[in-house]
Amino acid sequence: MLGLPGHVTACLFDLDGVLTQTAKVHNAAWEETFNDFLRQRAEAGHEEFRPFDRGADYNRYVDGRPRADGVRTFLASRGITIPEGTPDDPPDADTVNGLGNRKNVVLLDRIHTDGVQPYQGSVTYLKAAAAAGLRRAVVSASANCRDVVEAAGLADLLEVRVDGVVARERSLRGKPHPDTFLAAARELGIEPRQAAVFEDALAGVEAGRAGEFGYVIGVDRVGQADALTEHGADIVVQDLAELLDGAGG
Ligand SMILES: O=P(O)(O)OC[C@H]1O[C@@H](O)[C@H](O)[C@@H](O)[C@@H]1O
């Protein structure tokens, strides 16, 4: 049914890049934030300026991970260590949390200016899943998940939300760990093998594999189909509408 194996009774959807066209907004906000930071370090005589790569750097080190993990993982790839700070650090603090907060200011500014668009294929898929009686959760690293889901008009189609805010409250490890997906499955009252995970991020499909979920669907919006398969996807589609056509499964 809907391109899913017979044992699947629930769908766990990532948000940014799967349901909504916001992965590229996050990516652009990270690029602006990291490049300002790297440029200042170059001017202060640290490393030479090497810009953030919206392909390799975003996909490997940032996409799908909680905000502070994205900062830490990317800076570690450049051999840069800065103090952790605390979550309420101001956006101009050169700490892990300060940089994350700086990126959030840029992100929210872009979202308020441009709005949030869902993927039409995902809206159609969500409606078909609801009509077929499949359970539905959104599982996102983003602390902005609730607002983005609402702005995209998807709130009524989703039964459970496990996001960056919930993860912090419950001390759940972020993707690539499976904890947030497992929490959503538990809330829906199903076993992991009964759930399909829909993910566009390498860290996300890894989490799907690590949690031994029933089916992991890689959603390739940026031409990384092979990497999604290597990191844990059972199949890869470019849009959820392909699953409705039967072409993806
Ligand atoms: O900064 P936020 O909104 O809490 O989002 C955390 C992460 O959420 C993920 O969904 C995005 O793929 C990442 O790019 C983002 O960094």
The ligand as an ORCA input file, in Angstrom:
! r2SCAN-3c Opt
* xyz 0 1
  O      17.988     25.148     14.086
  P      16.784     24.296     14.110
  O      15.573     24.919     13.439
  O      16.483     23.765     15.460
  O      17.083     23.039     13.180
  C      18.068     22.062     13.462
  C      18.324     21.247     12.187
  O      17.078     20.730     11.731
  C      17.175     19.878     10.613
  O      15.878     19.488     10.231
  C      17.861     20.541      9.452
  O      18.124     19.545      8.496
  C      19.179     21.208      9.861
  O      19.692     21.988      8.832
  C      18.958     22.071     11.077
  O      20.197     22.605     11.485
*
